[in-house]
Amino acid sequence: MGNRFQIKDRFADGAQYIDGRLRSGTSGQSHTVVDPATGEDVLTYELASTADVDAAVAAAKAAFPAWSAATPGERSDALHRLAAVLTEQAADFAFAESVQCGKPLKLSTEFDVPGTIDNTAFFAGAARHLQGQAAAEYSGDHTSYVRREAIGVVGSIAPWNYPLQMAAWKILPAIAAGNTIVLKPAELTPLTSLMFAQAAKEAGIPDGVVNIVTGAGRVAGEHLVGHPDVVMTSFTGSTGVGKRVAEIATATVKRLHLELGGKAPFVVFDDADIEAAAHGAVAGSLINTGQDCTAATRAYVQRPVYEAFVARTAELMETVRLGDPFAPGTDLGPLVSHAQRDRVAGFVERARGYATVVTGGEAPQGELAAGAYYRPTLITGAAQDSEVVQSEIFGPVLVVLPFDSDDEGIRLANDTPYGLAASAWSRDVYRAGRATREIKAGCVWVNDHIPIISEMPHGGYKASGFGKDMSAYSFEEYTQVKHVMYDNTAVAAKDWHRTIFGDR
């Protein structure tokens, strides 16, 4: 397995990957990747300038004609080889993901990396199924069909919470469909995106097809979104930044895909298995230290089982082990940075003025004090319109509220601007079915919370954005549809002319 010194050696040439090679940024400004568990420096690199973005887009534009002309089978074979390279390097990817994010190695090893490999294998297969649609004579003596074609250079921006998976979710459907891409990862967590691009080269994917620019959002990110040669922007991040991305993209009439914030409700009806629901709430709210836009953040529990649920959930939260991400017994690592830890703590401290912190609500002391750790936190007694219920905290915090009727539970679940994910807990199939119909979210789990699979779409409603990641739905978003129409008789045009203009 790798170490910090090998990471520095690997990226000694810089943290920009343009036209098949690493190079240094030219902005004149540096950034340091910090291990959030220890505060130690991992890698210092030069940020990308607008000129670096221009170079990456130019490389992607130059690579597009040949890559889009490759057969689906050729692109499929390349992605299968990429899956094999990722499998061979899985341990290094898991290490780099954990050291830059602070997530437990077991999460990187058992979830992030295998999920990325599976997603690669899925799109390797999907590349062979980019189909148009044959059609009969819908219009007299004409035959129509639909072509699906690659759109060109895609400019994507990925977040810091799942840097490897989010990079893959954007790169894979784009290149499987025949596009080329320039991806900007978060400055905090560029390592695995760069490694993914290097793996693509090892798999035989041509230079220029996958490019990575690591720079500041207001410089490299905004320039990428506004670039006239970029025909589509895919962004994952906060709703506030998503609005800015949309504003810039509109100026050049780009296709836009936004996966934005979430505030997932966790609705527990009074016939639910409370033990299962409590375990689900702890896992669903603390996954990735709560830095997950689909994480369970608002638990609505029907009043007859409310106290039992709160007691059991608090009990389970107190057993969660914080610690070194590389220690086998660690359940929860630090947040991605001290700034993020302080932001989460601010939400909790303000909530003490109007709600009850049942457990957690503090940073641990002792040997973990140097890291960006925060204890799993359970809050009760907050009003529906309070900050901790309505705003995305993005940390290990779960708020629990009671409800009386089923109508009220569903109404409260829908009562935020977001609509990315939700879950409903009930033994009654009709009750659960109603919740899946009426909760406005892109994914509604029943008696579970958080699992995702490559074959099914991920994306939101309302302020959580639009467009889908993963699945054939995302694949289709990276293509444009063309209608082709043939005159089967060689006289139809003359007939149309005669109909409109008469005999001449």
FILUMLUM-5524 format. One record per residue (C-alpha): residue in one letter; x, z, y. Coordinates in steps of 0.1 Angstrom, whole numbers, plus 5000, padded with zeros to 4 digits. Layout:
BEGIN
AXZY/...
% end
This chain:
BEGIN
M500050005000/G501249935035/N502350175062/R502650195100/F506150045100/Q505049745079/I502149685103/K504649675132/D506849435113/R503949215103/F502749175139/A506249165155/D505448815168/G502348925186/A498648995180/Q497248645189/Y496648405161/I496448045175/D496747725156/G498047885124/R500648125138/L501048465154/R502148465191/S502348715219/G499648735246/T500648625281/S498448855302/G501349075312/Q499249375300/S499849565268/H497549775246/T498250025218/V496350065186/V496150435180/D495350615147/P492250815157/A492951075130/T496351175143/G496751025178/E499850835166/D500650485178/V500250215152/L500949895172/T501549795208/Y500849435216/E500349205246/L496749125255/A495448765256/S495148595290/T492648325299/A495448075292/D495648205256/V491948165252/D492247805264/A495047735239/A492947885210/V489847675220/A492047365223/A493447425188/A489947475174/K488647165191/A491546955177/A490947095142/F487147025143/P486946655134/A488946685102/W487347015091/S483846905098/A484546585079/A485646775048/T483146765020/P481047075012/G482947094980/E486347094997/R485247375021/S483747564992/D487047544973/A488947675003/L486647975007/H486948054970/R490648054974/L490248285004/A488248524983/A491048534958/V493648604985/L491548884999/T491249034964/E495049024960/Q495549194993/A492649434991/A494749754993/D496549635024/F493249545041/A491749885032/F494850065046/A494849875079/E491049915083/S491250285078/V494350345100/Q492850155130/C489350295127/G489850635112/K487350575084/P488050735050/L490050515027/K487450545001/L484850385025/S487250095033/T488150054996/E484650074981/F482549925009/D484349735037/V486849535017/P484649454986/G481749365009/T483949125028/I485148964995/D481648934983/N480548775016/T483348525013/A482248434977/F478648394989/F479548155017/A481847964993/G478747894972/A476547835003/A478947565016/R477747344988/H474147384998/L474047275033/Q471147035028/G469146815050/Q465646715039/A464646385025/A461246265036/A458745995027/E457045745050/Y455545985075/S455045705100/G453945385083/D456845165075/H459545425084/T461445665063/S462745985079/Y465246245069/V466946545084/R470646595087/R472346935092/E475646895110/A478347125122/I478047205159/G481747235170/V483847525183/V482247865180/G483348155202/S482648495187/I483148855197/A483349135171/P483049515176/W485349795166/N483149985141/Y483449735112/P486249505124/L486949335090/Q483349285080/M482149185114/A484948925117/A484048795083/W480348775091/K481148555121/I483948345107/L482548265072/P479148095080/A480747915109/I483647755089/A481547705058/A479247485078/G482247285091/N482747445125/T485947585139/I486147925155/V487848145181/L487248515174/K487948795198/P488149135180/A487949465199/E491249565215/L491149895196/T490949735161/P492549385159/L494549435127/T492249325099/S490849025119/L494448895123/M495048955086/F491948775077/A493148465097/Q496448485079/A494748505046/A492748195055/K495948005061/E497348125027/A494147995011/G494847645025/I492347645054/P493947415080/D495547545111/G493247565141/V490147625120/V490348005125/N491848145157/I492048505169/V492548615206/T492948985212/G492249065248/A490149255272/G486449185272/R486249115309/V489148875307/A489448705273/G485948775262/E484148645293/H486348345295/L485648265258/V481948285263/G481948075294/H484447815281/P482847465283/D484347355250/V482647645231/V479247535220/M478047865204/T478648225211/S478048495185/F478348855198/T477949195182/G478049495204/S476049705228/T472849575244/G474249615279/V477249395272/G474949155253/K473049095284/R476249005302/V477148765274/A473748605276/E474148565314/I477448385310/A476448175281/T473348045299/A475447875325/T476747625299/V473547625278/K475247755248/R473647845215/L473548225214/H473448485186/L473248845196/E473449145172/L473049445196/G472349815196/G470150005173/K468350345171/A467050335135/P463950555127/F463850735094/V460250805086/V459451065060/F455851095049/D454551415033/D454451274998/A458151174999/D460751314975/I462251555001/E465451614982/A466051234980/A465151195017/A467451475028/H470351315010/G469450975024/A469251115059/V472751265056/A474250945041/G472350725065/S473250915096/L476850985089/I478050655074/N481150545093/T480950875113/G477650745126/Q479250445142/D476850205127/C474050025146/T471750055115/A472550435110/A469650675107/T469450835141/R465850945145/A464151125116/Y460351155120/V459051395093/Q455351465086/R454551825096/P453851975061/V457351895049/Y459151915083/E460752265079/A461852205044/F463451865054/V465352025083/A466552315063/R467852095034/T469351835057/A471252095077/E472452255044/L473851925032/M475451835065/E477352165064/T478952065031/V480351735045/R484151755044/L486051625075/G489651545070/D492551305067/P491050965060/F493750905033/A492951235014/P490751184983/G488351464992/T487551355027/D483951255034/L484051195071/G486851075093/P487251085131/L485450865156/V487350555167/S488850715198/H488851035218/A486850855244/Q484150785219/R484251145206/D483851275242/R480951035248/V479151165217/A479851525227/G478351455261/F475051355245/V474951675225/E475951905253/R473251765276/A470751805247/R471352175246/G469352205278/Y466152075262/A466652085224/T468152295196/V471452215179/V470852335143/T474252265130/G477452095142/G477752005178/E481452065182/A484851925176/P486752105148/Q489852305156/G493052375137/E494752085119/L492151835129/A492251915166/A494651625174/G492151365161/A488951235174/Y486851435150/Y483251565156/R481151775132/P477951635117/T475251735141/L471551795135/I469251835165/T465551945166/G463052015194/A463851705215/A460951525232/Q460251165223/D461351045258/S464551245258/E468051085260/V469051175224/V465951005210/Q465950695232/S469650615237/E472250485212/I474750775206/F476950605180/G478250915164/P477451165136/V474251295152/L470751305137/V467651405157/V464551525137/L461051525152/P457651615135/F454551395134/D451051445122/S449151125112/D450650815097/D449550635128/E451650865149/G454650835127/I454750455129/R453950455166/L456950695173/A459150485150/N458450185172/D458850375205/T462350275216/P463649945230/Y465549875197/G464549715165/L467449655142/A466749875111/A464450145098/S463450325066/A460250465052/W460150745026/S456950775004/R455850774968/D452750584978/V453350204976/Y450450135000/R451750385025/A455250245023/G453949885024/R452049955057/A455250095072/T457249785062/R454649565079/E454149765111/I457649895119/K459249645142/A462749605129/G464849335112/C465249545081/V463049815067/W464250005036/V461950205014/N463250524999/D466750435009/H468750375041/I471850155048/P472549925018/I473149555027/I473749255005/S475248915012/E472248725001/M469848885026/P469848855064/H470849115090/G469649105125/G467249265149/Y464049255170/K463549345206/A466649475225/S468549465192/G469049095197/F468248785178/G469848565151/K470948665117/D474248755100/M474848705063/S472548505040/A471448135042/Y469648225074/S472948285092/F474447975076/E471747755091/E472247895126/Y475747745127/T474347395122/Q472347155143/V469446955130/K469246575135/H466246355127/V467146015113/M464545745111/Y464745405094/D462545095098/N462044985063/T460544645072/A462844515100/V459744425119/A458444765131/A460244745164/K458544415171/D455144555163/W455744855186/H456844615214/R453644405208/T451444715209/I452944835242/F453644515260/G451644255242/D452843915230/R455743775250/
% end
